[in-house]
Amino acid sequence: MPIETTNKKAFFDYQILEKYETGIVLTGPEVRSIKEGGVSLAGAYVVIDEKLNPLLINAHISPYKYAANQIKYDAVRSRKLLLKKKELNYLLGKTRVKGLTLIPLKIYTKGGLIKIEIGLAKHKRSIDKREIVKKRELDRVIKQSFKSY
């Protein structure tokens, strides 16, 4: 059964321009914790450091309760992402453009592996967010009116 955790706040705060599927470097207990649903992508982001390593920053993976040696475990440590060099160079060029950033969208299992979907995103203005909320409320009212008939 595939496990999936979505960063709902990212879809509300950002306009997603492109999506990429990447691997992530994890320890064994972290993999087990993710498969149990012990992960949160709220407030997480992706940076490319000076050595051209893409890193997932501020993603919270809870400690696995059955693992030994979890005394010094850091739940929000930086984790390396696995991207092809061509994709990495493309994303590095795009993130240097003003207003574009890389954010994690969802984390899921695929064939026994943990994958993370990152998105090249542009921050939405507050006016755009209000329009989305109005549209959502209008759709909800319309659906309720159809149910009454």
Secondary structure, 3 states (H helix, E strand, C coil): CCCEEECHHHHHHEEEEEEEEEEECCCHHHHHHHHCCCEECCCCEEEECCCCCEEEECCEECCCCCCCCCCCCCCCCCEEEECCHHHHHHHHHHHCCCCEEEEEEEEEEECCEEEEEEEEEEECCHHHHHHHHHHHHHHHHHHHHHHHC
